[in-house]
Amino acid sequence: MSRKIRLLVVEDEPAIRSGLVDVFVFHGYDVDAAADGPEGLLKASSGKYDLILLDIMLPGVNGLDICERIRQQDREQPIIMLTARSTDEDVIRGLSLGADDYVTKPFSIAQLVLRVQAVLRRARAGVEQATVIRLGDDVTIDTRNLCGTRGSDEISFTRREVEVLQYLHAHSDHPVSREELLAKVWGYSRHMEIETRTVDIHIAKLRRKIEPDAAEPRLLVTIRGAGYRLLKA
C-alpha cells in the first residue's frame, strides 16, 4: 500500500483549522495540524510533510518567520501561505522567503484543494531539464543543487525559482506568458482562473539574484503584451 501524502495545517483559528483538516482528510490526505507558531515551527522543522499550509498571522511565531526557518534547512519543502492580509508587502515577503504560492482569506475550498494538488504534483514530478544554465558572461546556475554564481558572488535558489528558470531556458526562443508559467511550472489548470501575483514576484526575485541591475534587466526581460523571456547571451 502506498504511503498517504502528509499535510501540515498551521492555523490558529479553530474553525478554519478543523475545516481544512476535515476537507483534506476527505480528499485522502494524512493531515496534521498546529494551532500556534511554536507548535507549527516544531512540526514543520521535522521534515515529515509533503506540503505545509501556513497561516501568516500566528501567536508566538508568525508564519513568515516559520517559512524563513524552514527554508534555511530545506529549500524544496512545498509551502502555501494562508493570509488574511493581501497587501503587497506581505505577499512579496512571503514569496521572497521561499513560499511556493499564497492564498488570501476568505478563499474557495475547492480552489485551495486544486492548488494544493497542483503544487504536490509538481513537487513529485521533479524537473528533468538542464542541470547547468549559463546566462550572459558571468551567471552560472547549478539547478540540481539550487545554487549558482554571478561573477564572484554566490547565489542560492528555491526549487520553484529554479523551475521557472529551467522552463524559460527551455523556451528561450519566444516570450512565455504568466498563464503559461502558472500552467507549466505551478501546475495550475488554465481553467482555474487563478488570481495570484506569484509569477511576477518570482520574476522580481530572480532578477535581484541574476541581474547586475534588477531595475534594468538584460537577462530576464519583459516583452510587453507577451510575457517574459530569458536571454542566454
C-alpha positions in Angstrom: 0.0 0.0 0.0 1.4 3.4 -1.0 2.0 6.0 1.7 -0.6 8.7 2.1 0.5 12.2 1.3 1.1 14.1 4.5 -0.1 17.7 5.0 0.6 20.1 7.9 -2.0 22.8 8.5 -0.7 25.7 10.7 -3.7 27.9 11.6 -4.7 29.5 14.9 -8.4 30.0 14.1 -10.1 26.8 15.3 -12.9 26.8 12.8 -10.6 27.3 9.8 -8.1 24.8 11.1 -10.6 22.0 11.8 -12.4 22.7 8.5 -9.2 22.4 6.5 -8.2 19.2 8.3 -11.7 17.7 7.5 -11.5 18.8 3.9 -8.1 17.3 3.2 -8.8 14.1 5.2 -11.9 13.7 3.0 -9.6 14.0 -0.1 -7.4 11.2 1.1 -4.5 13.0 2.8 -2.9 12.3 6.1 -3.3 15.7 7.9 -1.6 17.0 11.0 -2.3 20.5 12.5 -0.8 23.1 14.7 -2.6 25.9 16.5 0.2 28.4 17.1 3.6 29.5 15.8 5.9 27.5 18.2 4.0 24.2 17.6 3.9 24.9 13.9 7.6 25.6 13.7 8.4 22.4 15.7 6.3 20.2 13.4 7.3 21.9 10.2 11.0 21.5 11.1 10.6 17.8 11.3 10.6 17.4 7.5 7.9 14.8 7.7 5.3 16.6 5.5 4.8 16.7 1.7 3.2 20.2 1.9 2.6 22.8 4.6 -0.3 25.2 4.6 1.0 28.0 6.7 -1.0 31.0 8.1 0.9 34.3 8.4 -0.8 35.7 11.5 0.1 33.2 14.3 0.6 33.7 18.0 4.1 33.1 19.3 6.0 32.9 16.0 4.4 34.3 12.8 4.2 32.3 9.6 6.7 34.4 7.7 9.4 33.6 10.3 8.4 30.0 10.2 8.8 30.0 6.4 12.2 31.6 6.7 13.3 29.0 9.2 12.1 26.1 7.1 13.9 27.5 4.0 17.2 27.7 6.0 17.2 23.9 6.3 15.1 22.8 3.3 14.8 24.8 0.0 12.4 22.2 -1.6 9.7 21.9 1.0 6.4 22.9 -0.7 4.7 25.7 1.2 1.5 27.6 0.6 0.9 30.7 2.7 -2.6 31.5 4.0 -3.2 35.2 4.7 -6.0 37.5 5.6 -3.7 40.3 4.7 -3.3 40.8 0.9 -1.0 43.8 0.9 1.9 43.7 -1.5 4.4 43.8 1.4 3.0 40.6 3.0 2.7 38.8 -0.3 6.1 39.8 -1.5 7.8 38.9 1.7 6.2 35.5 1.9 7.2 34.6 -1.6 10.6 36.1 -1.2 11.2 33.9 1.8 10.5 30.9 -0.4 6.8 30.1 -0.3 5.5 28.4 -3.4 2.3 30.4 -3.5 -0.2 32.2 -1.3 -4.0 32.1 -0.8 -5.9 35.1 0.5 -8.7 34.6 3.0 -11.6 34.2 2.5 -10.7 31.5 0.0 -12.6 28.9 -2.1 -12.0 25.5 -0.6 -12.4 23.9 -4.0 -9.7 26.2 -5.5 -7.4 25.6 -2.5 -7.6 21.9 -2.9 -6.8 22.2 -6.6 -3.8 24.4 -5.8 -2.5 22.0 -3.2 -2.9 19.2 -5.7 -1.0 21.2 -8.3 1.9 22.1 -6.1 2.2 18.4 -4.9 2.1 17.2 -8.5 4.9 19.5 -9.5 7.0 18.5 -6.4 6.6 14.8 -7.1 7.3 15.2 -10.8 10.7 16.7 -10.3 12.5 18.5 -13.1 14.2 16.7 -16.0 15.7 19.7 -17.8 19.0 21.5 -18.0 21.2 20.9 -14.9 23.5 23.9 -15.6 22.3 27.2 -17.0 24.7 29.9 -18.2 23.5 33.4 -18.8 25.4 36.3 -20.1 29.1 36.5 -19.3 29.1 35.7 -15.6 26.0 33.9 -14.4 26.1 30.2 -13.9 23.3 28.2 -12.2 23.6 24.7 -10.9 19.9 23.6 -11.0 20.5 20.3 -9.2 22.0 21.9 -6.1 19.9 25.1 -6.2 22.8 27.4 -6.3 24.9 29.4 -8.6 27.3 32.3 -9.1 27.1 35.8 -10.6 30.7 36.8 -11.0 32.4 36.1 -7.7 29.1 36.3 -5.8 27.4 33.1 -4.7 23.6 32.8 -5.2 21.1 30.4 -3.7 17.7 29.5 -5.2 14.5 27.8 -4.1 13.3 24.8 -6.1 10.4 26.9 -7.6 12.8 29.6 -8.7 14.9 27.0 -10.5 11.9 25.5 -12.2 10.9 29.0 -13.5 14.5 29.5 -14.9 14.5 26.0 -16.4 11.2 26.5 -18.2 12.2 29.9 -19.5 15.6 28.5 -20.6 14.0 25.6 -22.4 11.6 28.0 -24.2 14.0 30.9 -24.7 13.2 31.3 -28.4 9.9 33.0 -27.5 8.2 35.0 -24.7 6.4 32.9 -22.1 3.2 34.3 -20.7 2.2 34.4 -17.0 -0.6 32.0 -17.8 1.8 29.5 -19.4 4.2 29.7 -16.4 1.3 29.1 -14.0 0.2 26.1 -16.0 3.6 24.6 -16.7 5.6 25.5 -13.6 3.0 25.7 -10.9 0.8 23.1 -12.5 -2.4 25.1 -12.4 -5.0 24.4 -15.0 -5.7 27.2 -17.4 -9.3 26.9 -16.5 -8.8 27.6 -12.7 -8.9 31.4 -13.1 -6.1 31.8 -10.5 -5.8 35.3 -9.1 -2.2 35.5 -7.9 0.9 37.7 -8.3 3.2 34.8 -7.6 4.7 34.8 -11.1 5.5 38.5 -11.1 7.0 38.3 -7.6 9.2 35.2 -8.5 10.4 37.1 -11.6 11.3 40.1 -9.5 13.2 37.8 -7.0 15.1 36.2 -9.8 16.1 39.5 -11.3 17.6 40.6 -8.0 19.7 37.5 -8.0 20.9 37.2 -11.6 20.9 40.7 -12.9 23.6 43.3 -12.3 20.8 45.9 -12.1 17.3 44.4 -11.4 15.7 47.7 -12.4 17.2 47.4 -15.9 17.1 43.7 -16.7 19.3 42.4 -19.5 18.9 38.6 -19.0 15.3 38.1 -17.8 13.3 40.6 -19.8 9.7 41.6 -20.1 8.2 41.5 -23.6 5.3 43.9 -23.5 2.0 42.2 -24.0 3.6 38.8 -24.4 5.3 37.7 -21.2 8.9 37.0 -20.1 12.0 35.9 -22.0 15.3 34.6 -20.8 18.2 35.7 -22.9 21.1 33.3 -22.8 23.7 35.7 -24.1 
